[in-house]
């Protein structure tokens, strides 16, 4: 970290009055064997253009991290969820997110995205949407990861929360952005649908507000407390009813959809003795997203996510080494609350009159109700003991052992707290014995007759749940012999989910070529075992919590219930794993640090969903459908990533200004046999046949992945400050090369006498983004100050293509967008 002190007395005096945070931008440099580690300190977090202020915004700087391009779609700028990320080509739901050592990873069903599904709940990889205000540092581990960490295929994002200040201090701020401050880039063919949108997939207007407040300080000489609160809100005005088909609906056409994330954080830091530190923290980060079903009344739907995490950490310096023990818990949810527990899709009539009498399409209904309440939660208790032993010698070799154990318990459940009834097969009727599912009001759709539902689908109240226990142990030894360091390690994991026991060998090596730390070569060979998603087991039997009632018309009683057979059966699964090879060189040259790193990953035993018949399993019997779904370990992936990072060893000074820069470039190639565990694999996909793509013959699984797969990117980060005036400026430029998204053409050609399918790619153009933060701070009396931050995203207002939607409609990124933050600290 560079010293910002100036020789000039007047400048130094001014600097005291306008002290800005000292900035450190790491450029892939590393200490010892941690070349796969990159740390983003709070000094940097405070000056980055952070937008909605979640940790994903910081990870854009990392060259081994790729994002879902559609996350920045200009159709949905009102969303505030943290983005999913892929590390070194691995699937985004197999990263490990930690807050002070406790996992906040969402394993319920992170790949689901539809908030208005009848039976599924939307998820994301981060169980909590953490605000950057409570973060002290973010550590990203992408390769050569220590045996201390397990339960991931991609990487580890280790978030450390802030410690209380050693004096009474506080901070309060308000931040805002809106559609009035944003440029939209919408295809002409999509413009009308955007303006008259009834769905969250198109958001023509939005308004976002973020409020933050922090209070911290010492309670005694040894004990400090910190409390932080933030609220992020987004209001998205939409049309509840389609204006082209509905006439004067009750309550008007428009409704607001809402998004809200709260963060409550409390931390105590106690220096109990010179050798013992206790940290206790509690995080409550609930999220509530408000939706509605288009063209329907009483259809308000709230999706609830987030939850609690807490831990108690004992950091103890013993005579034999340093022992850190952590006891933690988390309670995370994906749930739903609705106004009603029924759904009826009527055709227009004088009684059901909130649609249009001229509407003929089946989608233009006078519908009412929603899909009922659902609860889905994962609860976890965890204990970890990590011991870093004092260094010791055997001859000329120095050793430092690290040992540890972990014990965990989890409970996951999916619950429908009350019965849901859904009307189907609407038909004409001339009589009704009840008025809940039958109406004699004449409808033009049935020639002036009444209407009745002939089938009732009933989803019963009930619960699917299970409990698991996990236990782990690890051992690694860092051996130093002259200019060579080796770190062999082994991790053992076991659980009773599938009765799996796994061994993860880890090996990292570094050679200080000349013994002056200027040229270092590192290598590694590692295995990383992932996790089984709760969705595998919670989907089993869910379909059987349902029965149907039938009748010929509204004048008849319902028939006896007909039970629905289960459509999913879980068979024994192995844990997916990635085998990694890594080679890197770190060179200091002419005042600059250059780091070049190559990472290869082979993904094995990855989970895919398929029909039992495609896997050669026996047909289902009893309460199981004959042609049922199940999961298997037939998935695979391959990725290669080459990254180069460059930065100066010291800050660059021009006059009274200080500058820190980092250039990061990466090249990657990712192939994957499947999209995710929820998409059903066809027999063709499972057999992995030869296809022709771009004139070349290859296996189906060797085709490029269709997301998180830009072939190369470049990132330039520049942080500049002028301490005498309290001004700072951060520029982040990112270039993403164009890529091809491929699909089957329907054509067939011949290969070695056999027919093979022809696939072609659709070219996506390269994308350039320039984001900027302009900061200003004015010192007041004592330690108080006022501050302002202006974030500008896509400064050049570039039109960047991110997707091709149905109907060959191009989808572009959001254009130029402004965020303004005003605040006071003391």
N, C-alpha and C positions, 0 to 999 in steps of 0.2 A: 504494500500500500504506500503510495507516494505521499511525501510530506508537502503540504501546500503552503508552508510558511515562506514569506518573502523577506528579502534583505532590507527593502525600503521600510523605514519606520512607520511612515504614514500608511503605507499599504498594509503592513502588519496590524496596525491599530484598526483600520477599517475591516480587516478580516475577522478580528475578534467580534465586531459588531454584527457581521453578516456571515457567520460560520455555516458553511454548507457541509453536508455529509461527505466524508472522504470516499472516493469511488474506487472500486477494484473490479476490473473485468478480467477474469481468468481466461487464458487462451489455450487450454488443453494441457498446460504444464502440470506437473505432478510431483509429489514427494514420495520417494520410495517406489512402491509397487502399485501406486494408485493412478496409473495412467488412464484407467477407465472411469475416473471420478472427476466430476466438475461441480464446483460449489458456487452458488450465487448468494452473495452476502446482502444483508439488509441495506447497506449503503447503495448498492446497485438497484435493488428492488424499488427504492424510493424515487428513483429518477427515470425509470423506464416508463414509456407510454403503456399504461396498464389497463385502460378501458374499464371493463367491468371488475377488474381487480382480483382475478383468481390466478392460481399458480400456473395454469396452462399458458397464460400470456408470457410468462418468463421463459418457459421451455421452448419458445420459438427461437431463442438464441442458440440452442444446442444443435450441433450439426448431425447428431445421430438420431434426432427426433423428427418424425414426419407427422403431419396433421391430415385429417380428412378435409379435402378441398371444399366439399359442400358445406362444411361448418361455417364458412364465411360467405355463404350465399346471400346475394342482395335481395332475395325474396323474404328472408327471415331475419332482418336486423334487430328485431325486438327481443330475441331470446337472450338469456343470461346464463345458461348452463355452461359449466366448464367443458372444454373440448376433449374428445378422446385422442390419444396419441399412440403412435407405434414407435418402438425403439429397436433399431437394427433389424427392421423388417418383421418383427414378431407381432402377433395379433394384439390389439389394443386392450382386450379384457384380461390379458395375462401379465400386466405390470403389477408391481406391488407398491402401494401408497402407504406411507407411514407418517404419523404425527407423533413426535416425541417417543418413537419406538412402537406405537400402537397402530395396527393396520386400520385404515379407513377405506379399504378396497371394497367395492360392491360386487359380491358374487351371487346375488339373487338371480338376476337375468339381465346382464348389462347390454346385450345386443338388441333388445326390444326397443322400438322407437315410437310405436303408435299409442298416443294417449287416450284414444277412444276405441280400443279393442274391447270386445265383450269379455274376454277371459284373461288377456295378458296385460301386464303393467310395464310401462316404459322404464328403462334403466339407463345407467351410464357407468363408466368404469370407476369414477371417483364417488365414493359413498357420501362424502361431505363436500360441499362447495366452499372451500376455505377462502377467507379474505386475506389479502396480502398484509393487512395492517397487523395481524397477530403473528406474522412470520419473521423469524430472525435470519434464517438461511434455508436454502433449498439445495440439497445435495442430490445429484443425479449420478447413478451408477449404471453404466451401460455395457461394460465389458470387464473381464478379469475381476469379477465380483467375489468378495470374500465369502468363505463358508459360513460366516455369521448370518447370511441372508438366504432364505429359501422361500419357496412358494411363488415362483414367477418364471416366465419364459422370456419376457422382454427385458425389463430393467427395473431398478428400484428408485423411487422418488421419495427421499427421506426428508421430511419437513421438520425443522426444529423451531419451536415457538420462542417468542421473546422472553427474556428475563425482566423482572421489574427494575426500573431505574433506581439509582442510589440516592435520589432526591425526589421530592414531590413533583410530579410532572403530569401533563395532560395534553390532549389533542382533540380537536373537533373539526370536522369538515363536511362540506356538502358538494356533491359532484352531479353533473347533469349532462345528458345528451338527448336528442330527439330527432324525429324524421325531418323537422324543419332545419336541422343542422347537418343533414346528410344528403348526399347525392345518390340517387337510385339509377342503376343501369338495368333496364328491363327491356327484353326483346319486344319488338312491335307486336308480334303475334300473341304476346302474353300481357299486353298492357291493359286490355279491357278486363280480363280476369283478375288482374292485380287491383284495379280500381274498385271492383265490385266483390272483393273477396269475402267468402263466408268461412274460410278455414285458416288455421294457423300456418299452413304451408305457404301462404302469401300474406305479407304484412305491409300494407301501404302506409300505415302510420304507426308511430310508437313514441313513447316518452319514458325515459329512464332517469331515476334518481337514486343516488347512493349517499347514505348518511353514515358517518363514522364518529365514534367517541371513544377515547381511551383515558383512563386514570390509573396512575401507578406511583409507587414510592415505598419507602421503608416504614415498617410498623415498629420494629426495634432495630438495634444495630445489626442483628443477624437475620432478620426476617423481612422479606419484601413481598408486596402483593401487586398484582396487575389485573385490571379488568378492562376488557375491550368489547365494544358492541359495534356492529355494522348492520345496515339494512339496505338491500338492493331491491328496487322495485321497477317493474316495467309494465306500462299500460299499453295495450294493443287494441285500438278500436277496429271492429270488423262488423260486417253485416250478419246478423243472425239468420235473416231470411234472404233468399235469392230474389232480387228486385225484378228480375225478368219473368218470374213465375208466381209471385205472391202479391196479394192485394191487401194493404192496410192491416198487417198483422197486429195482434194485441200487444201493446207495449212498444210498438215501433219496430223499425228495421234493425237498428244498430244495437250492439252489445259490446262491452269491453271485456277482452280477455286480460288476465293479470298473471304476472310472475313475481314471486317474492322470495328472497333468500335472507334469512337472519343468521348472524353469527354472534353468540354469546360466549365469551371466553374468560375464564378466571384461572390465575396461576399464582401459586405461592412458592417462593424460593427461600430455603432456610439453610444457612451455614451453621449446622448443628455443632460441629467441632472443626478443628483445623483439617481433619481427615475425612469428614463426613458431610455431604451435601444432600439435602432432600428437596425434591421438586414434586409438586402436586398440581395437576391441571385438570380442568373440566371444560369440555367444549360442547355446546348445544347449537347445532346448525340446521334448523328445519327449513325446508323449502316447500312452498305451495304454489302450484301452477293451476290457474283457472282456465278451463276450456268450456265449450258448448258443442252440442251436436247440431250442425247446420240444418236449418229449416225445421226445427223442432222446438216446442215449448217445454218448460220444466226439465231441461236437459243439462243444466249446469253440472260440470264435472271438475272436481279438484284432485289433482295428482299430488300426493305428498311423498317427499323423499327427504334424505338427510337423517339426522338423529343426534345421538350422543356418543362421545368418546371421553375417556378419562384415564389417567394413569398416576401412579405413585412410583417415583424413581429414587433409588438409593445409590449414590455415587460415593464409594468408599475406597480410600487409599489405605491399603494394608501393607504390612511389611513384605509380603510376597508379591504384591502387585496391585492392580486396580480392579475392583469388583463393582460391577454395575448391575443392580437388580431392578427389574421393572415389573410392576403388577398393573395390568390394564384391563379395561372393558370397553365394549362398544355395542351400541344398539342402533342399527340402521334399518331403514324401511324403504319400500316402494309400495305405496298404498293408494287407494282411491276412495273419495267420498262423492256421492251423487245426491241430487234432490229427491229422486224416486228410485224404486226397485222394480220398475216395469218399463217395457218399451212397446209402443203401439204405433204402427205406421199406417194411418188412415188415408183414404182418398178424400178429396174435398166434398163437403156437403154443407147445408145450412147449419148443421150442428157442429161439424168439424170444419170450421170456416176460416182457419188461419193460413190456408194456402190459396191457390187460384183455381176457380172452376174450370179454366181452360187448360190447366196443366195435365198433360197426358203421360209424361215420362214417369216411370216407376220411382225415380229418385226424388220427384217433387211431391212429397207427401205432407199431409197435415200430421206430422209425427209428434209424439209426446213421450217424455220419460227418458231414462238413461239406463246404463248397464249395471247399476247397483254397486254397493260398496264392496271393496276388496282390501284385505290386509295381507301384506307380505313383509316379513321381517327376518333379519339375521342378528342374533345376539352372540357375543363372543366374550369370553374371559381368557386372559393370557398371562402367563408368568414366564419371564426370561431372566436368566443369570448369565452374564458375560464376564469372563475373567481374562484380563490381559496381564500375563505373568512378567515379572522382572526379567531383564535380559541375563543370560548366563552363557558360559563358554564351554565348548568341548574342543580342546586343542586351539586351533586358530579360527574356528567357526563360532560365530555368535548366534545364539538362538533367542527368539522371543515367541513363546507359546501363547495361543489364544484358544480358550476352551469355553464351551457354553452349552446350556440346555434350555429348551422351551417346552412348556406344557400348555395345552389349550383345550378349550371346550366351546362348542358352537351348537346353537339350536336355530333351525330355520323352519319357517312355516308359511303356508299359503292358506288364507281363510276367507270364506264368504260368510259374513256374519248374519245375513238374512237372505231369504229366498228371492230370486229374480225370475220374473215371468216375461216371456217374449212372444208376441203374437206373430204367426206366420200363415201363409196361404189365405190371403184376404179374398173373399168371394161375395157374390150377390146373395142376399137373403130376403125373405118376405116375413120372417118372424124372429123374435128374440125372446129367450127365456131369462136373459140377464143383459145388463147394459154396460158391463165393464169391457167386454170383448165383442160387443155386437151393437149396431146402431141402425134404426129404421129410417133415419133421416135420409132422404133420397139423394143419391150421388149420380152425376152425369156419367161417371166412369162405368156404371153398371146399368145404364138405361133408366135411371130414376128409381131403381130398387135400393133397398138398404144394403148394408155391408156387415160382414162378420168374419172373424178369424176362425179358420177350420183346424188349425193346429196351434198348440200352446207348448212352447219349449220352456221347461222349468229347470232352473239351476238351483240346486238345493243349498241350504246353509250347511256348512261343514268345513273341515280343516284337514290339510295334509301337512304333516310335520315330521321331523326327525332330528336326532341329536348325534353329534360326532365328537370324538376326542382325538387330539393330535399330540404327538410328542416328538421332539427333535433333539439331536445332540451334534456338536461339531467340534473339530479339532484342527488347528492349523499351526504351522511353525514357520516363522520368518527367519531364514538362515542368511547371515551376512558373512561373506568370505572375500575379503579384499574389495574388489570392484564389482563382485557378483552378489546378487540377492536372489534367493528362491523362496517361494511361499507355497509349499505343498499343503493341501487341506482335504478334508473329507467331511461331508455332512450326511447325517442319517435322518430320514423323516418317516414317520409311520402314522397311520390313522385307521379308524374302524369304519370309514365310509365305504371303501371297497377292499378293506383289509390289505392295503398296499404298503410295502416297505421298500424304500428307495435309498440308494447310495449315490451321492453326488460328488465325484472327484473334482477338485479344483487345483490348478497349478498355475502360478504366475512367476515370471522371471524377469530380472532386469540386470543389464550389464552397463556399468558406467565405463565407457570405452577408454577414456584417458585418465580417469580418476579425478577429474576436476568438475564433475557434474555438468559439463557443457554438452556432452554428447552421450545420450543414453538410449539403449536399445532394449525394448521390452517385448515379451511374448507371453502367450498363455494358452492353455487348453482346459476347458471347463464344461461341466454339465449343469443345466438348470432345470429342475422339475417344476412344473406349474401346479395349478389347483384344479379340482373338479368343481364346476359351477353347481350351485344349489338347484338351478333350473332342471338339471337332469332328473333329479329325484322328485322335485315338486311338480313336474309335469306328469309323472306316473300316476294314473288313477284320477286325474283331474276331470277328464271327459266323462268318467263314470258317475260323477256327482250331478247327473242330469237325467231327466226322463221327459217324455212327450205325452200329451193328451190330444186326442183327435175327435172330430165330429164331422158330419156331412154338411151342416148348415147351422145358423144361429138358433134354430128352434129345437135343437137336440142337446142332450146332456153330453158332457165330455166322457170319452171312453176311459177304460182303466189305464193306468200309467204303463208306458212301454219304456223299459230301462234302456239307456244308451250304453253300449259297450265301450270299454276303455280302449283308447287308440294308441297308447304308449306303454311300453314295457322296458324297464331298465335292466340291461344285462351287465355283467361285470366289466369294468373299464380299467385300463391302465392309466397312470398319470402321464399327460403329455410332457415331453422334454425337448430341450434344445441342446445340441452339442456345438460348442463355440471354439474356434481357433482365432487367435489375435496376434498381430505383429505390429510393432510401432517403433518409431524413432523420434526422439526429441532433441532438437539442436538449438543451441544459442549461437547466434551469428550477428555480428555488427550491431549489438544492442537490441536485437529482436529474438524472439523465441518462436521456433518453427516446430510444429508437431504433426507428424503424418502417421495415420493409424489405419490398419486394415482389419476388418472383422468379418468372419464367415460363420454363418449359423445354419445348421441342419435341424429342422423341426421334425420330430418323430412322434408317432402314436397320438396325433392330434385328433380331437373329437369331431366327428361328423354325424349327421342325422340321416337315416335311411329307412326304407321299408324292410321288414324282415325277409321278404321274398328275395330282395336284391342281395342280402347277406347270406342266403342259403339257410336261414333258420326255419324251423317248423312253423306252420300256421298257428295262429292263436286259437285257443279253445276257451270254453266257459264264458267268463265275463270279459274276455279279451277278443277284439276284432281279429278276424283271420289274417287280414293284411294290415298289420299294425306298424307303428313307428318305433324305432329304437336308436340307440347311439352306439357307435363303434370307434375304434382307434385307427381307422383307415386313412386319416388325413396326414398330410406332410407339407413341408415348406422348405425353401432354400433361399438364403439371402447372402449378399455380399455388399459390404459397405466400406468405402474408402473416404477418410476425412482428412482435411488439412486445416489447421488453425495457426494463425500468425498474429502476434501482438508484440508491442515494445516491452522491454524488461522494466522500463520506468516510464512514468508519465511524461507526456510531451508538453513543454512549456513554451508559450508564445506571449511575451510580455507578462501581463498579470493574469493570463488565462491558463488553465490546466486542462489537458485533454488525455483521455484514455480511449484506446481503440482496440477492436478485435475483428479480424477477418476469418470467417469460417466457411469452408467449402466441403461439399460431400458428393460422392457418386454412389449410387446404389442400384442393385438389381434384385428384384424379389419375385419369386414364383411361389404359388400356393395352390394346392389341390382343391380348395374349397373357399367359400366366402366366410361363413361363420357356422357355429354349431346348431343354429336354428333353421338354416336353409336345408331342405331335404335334398340329398344327393341322388341323382338319377343313376340308373344302371350303367349308363355310358360313363359318367364321371367316376364311379367306383372302379370300373374296369380300366380306366386310364388309357384310352385308345390313342393311336397315332392320329394327329390332325395336321392340316397344313395351315400355317400362319405366316403371312407376308412372304409367301413363296417357299418357306422352309417347312420340312416335316419334323414334327416333335411330338412328345407325349402331351396329353391334355394338361397334366399337372405342371408342365414346363412353360406354359404360357405365362406372360406377365400378370402379376396381381392387378386387380382392377381398382384398388384404392390404396392410399398411403404409399404411393410408389412413383413419386417424381424421380426421373433418372439422375438428375443432379441439381443441386441448389447452391447458392452462395448467400452468405449473410455478412453484413458489415454493421458493426455497432460502434458508435462514436459518442462519448460522453464528455461534454465540455462545461466548464464552470468558470465564473468570474467572481471569486469570493468577495471582492471589495464592494460589489453592487448587489450581491445576493442573487445573481442571474445564473441560470444553468440551461443547457440545451442538450437533449439526447436525440440522436438520429439512428434509426434502425432501418436498413435497406435489405430487402430480401428478393433474390431472383430465383424463380423456380422454372426449370427447363420444361418445355413442352413434352407431352407423353401421349401414348396411344392407349385408348380403352377399347378392348377387343370384344367381339361377339361372333356367333355363328351366322353365316350368310344364308344357310339353307342349301348351298351348292355342295356337290360331291365331286371328288376327283379320285384318281387311282394311285395306289402306292403298293408296290410289290404284288400286283395282281389283285389287291383288295380295295374296296371303296373306302374313302376316308372323307370326313367333313372338312369344309373349307371355312376358315375363320379370317376375319379381317379386322383391322384396327381403325378407330376413329381418332384423328389427330387432335389433341388439345394444344392450344398455343402456350407459349411461355408466359409467365406472369411476373410482373415487377411491382413490388410494394415498397413504399417509403413512408414510414411512420415516424412521428416526431413528438417530443414533449418539450415545451417551453416552461421553465419554472422560475418563480421569483419569490424571494423571501425578504421581509423587512423586519429587522430587529426592533423591539420595543424596550420597555424597561426590564431589567433583570434578564431572565432567560426566556422571556415571552417574545413572540413574533407572529406576524400574519404572513400568510403565504398564498400563492395562486399557482395552479398548474393548468396549462392548456395542452391537451393531447389532440393531435391531428393524425388521423389514419388515412392511408392512401393519399398522401399529400398531392401527388400529381393527378389524382382522379383517373387512374388507369382503368380501362375496361378489360377486366381479366375473366376469361371464360373458365368456369369450374365444373360445368355439367351440361349434359344434353338431356332434357326432360322428355316426357311422353309427347309424341307429335313432332319430334325433332326440333323442339324449342330450346334455344340456347339459354343457359342460366349463367349470370355473371356475378362476380363478387360485388360487395357493397362499394360504392364510390367514396369520395372524400367525406369523412365524418369527423365532427368536432366533439370533444368532451371538455368541460370546464369544471375545475375544482377550486373552491375557496375555503380557507380554513384558518384556524388560530391554534397556536400551541404555547405552552408555558412550562 
